[in-house]
């Protein structure tokens, strides 16, 4: 006996419906404009923490949801912290190399 495979009719008839069922009514993620990015960066440089009043002010000025502003600041602080750690690591590595060379020179003098 032959087996007949049944394909859900929504897959072929309504591909958009399948997407909606999978992902809900999520809007496509919109990228920030360069002006929005510049404004957020400028605000971040002034203060890396975001108080509620500033969040609402930026939200209104930039036409973004307050949640978008908060998440942008959270992500930006994470990138900032990573950069700080990279700089600290580079500085410590350089100091280690200097001390290591001095140690080697002292050992060579003793011999």
C-alpha positions as CSV (number, residue, x, y, z in Angstrom):
1,X,0.0,0.0,0.0
2,X,1.4,3.5,-0.9
3,X,1.8,6.0,1.8
4,X,0.5,9.5,1.0
5,X,2.2,12.3,2.7
6,X,0.0,15.1,3.7
7,X,1.3,18.6,3.5
8,X,-0.3,21.4,5.5
9,X,-2.1,23.6,3.0
10,X,-1.0,26.7,4.8
11,X,2.6,26.0,3.8
12,X,1.9,26.4,0.1
13,X,-1.3,28.5,0.0
14,X,-0.4,31.1,2.6
15,X,3.3,31.4,3.3
16,X,2.8,34.7,5.0
17,X,0.3,33.1,7.4
18,X,2.9,30.5,8.3
19,X,5.4,33.2,9.1
20,X,2.9,35.0,11.3
21,X,2.1,31.8,13.1
22,X,5.9,31.1,13.7
23,X,6.9,34.7,14.6
24,X,3.7,36.3,15.7
25,X,3.0,39.9,14.7
26,X,6.5,41.1,15.2
27,X,7.5,44.0,13.1
28,X,10.7,43.8,11.2
29,X,13.5,45.2,13.2
30,X,14.3,48.7,12.0
31,X,17.8,50.1,12.0
32,X,18.6,53.4,13.8
33,X,19.3,56.3,11.6
34,X,22.8,58.0,11.7
35,X,21.2,61.0,13.5
36,X,19.6,58.7,16.1
37,X,23.0,56.9,16.6
38,X,24.8,60.2,17.0
39,X,22.4,61.5,19.5
40,X,22.5,58.3,21.5
41,X,26.3,58.2,21.4
42,X,26.5,61.8,22.5
43,X,24.1,61.2,25.4
44,X,26.1,58.1,26.4
45,X,29.3,60.1,26.4
46,X,27.7,62.5,28.9
47,X,26.5,59.8,31.2
48,X,26.6,56.0,30.7
49,X,23.7,55.4,33.1
50,X,20.2,56.2,31.9
51,X,17.7,57.7,34.3
52,X,14.0,57.5,33.5
53,X,13.6,61.2,32.7
54,X,16.4,61.1,30.2
55,X,15.1,57.9,28.7
56,X,11.7,59.5,28.1
57,X,13.3,62.7,26.7
58,X,15.5,60.7,24.2
59,X,12.5,58.6,23.3
60,X,10.4,61.7,22.4
61,X,13.3,63.4,20.6
62,X,14.3,60.4,18.5
63,X,10.9,58.9,17.9
64,X,11.9,55.6,19.5
65,X,10.3,53.4,22.2
66,X,11.7,53.9,25.7
67,X,12.5,50.2,25.7
68,X,14.6,50.6,22.6
69,X,16.6,53.4,24.3
70,X,17.1,51.4,27.4
71,X,18.3,48.3,25.5
72,X,20.6,50.5,23.3
73,X,22.2,51.9,26.5
74,X,22.5,48.4,28.0
75,X,24.2,47.1,24.9
76,X,26.5,50.1,24.6
77,X,27.6,49.8,28.3
78,X,28.5,46.1,27.6
79,X,30.6,47.2,24.6
80,X,32.2,50.0,26.6
81,X,33.0,47.6,29.4
82,X,34.6,45.1,27.0
83,X,36.7,48.0,25.5
84,X,37.8,49.0,29.0
85,X,38.9,45.5,29.8
86,X,40.8,45.3,26.5
87,X,42.7,48.5,27.4
88,X,43.4,47.3,30.9
89,X,44.7,44.0,29.5
90,X,47.0,45.8,27.0
91,X,48.3,48.1,29.7
92,X,49.0,45.2,32.1
93,X,50.6,43.2,29.3
94,X,52.9,46.1,28.5
95,X,53.8,46.5,32.2
96,X,54.6,42.8,32.4
97,X,56.8,42.9,29.4
98,X,58.8,45.8,30.9
99,X,59.2,44.1,34.3
100,X,60.1,40.8,32.6
101,X,62.9,42.5,30.6
102,X,64.2,44.3,33.7
103,X,64.2,40.9,35.5
104,X,66.1,39.3,32.7
105,X,68.7,42.1,32.7
106,X,69.2,41.8,36.4
107,X,69.6,38.0,36.1
108,X,72.1,38.5,33.3
109,X,74.2,40.9,35.4
110,X,74.3,38.4,38.3
111,X,75.8,35.7,36.1
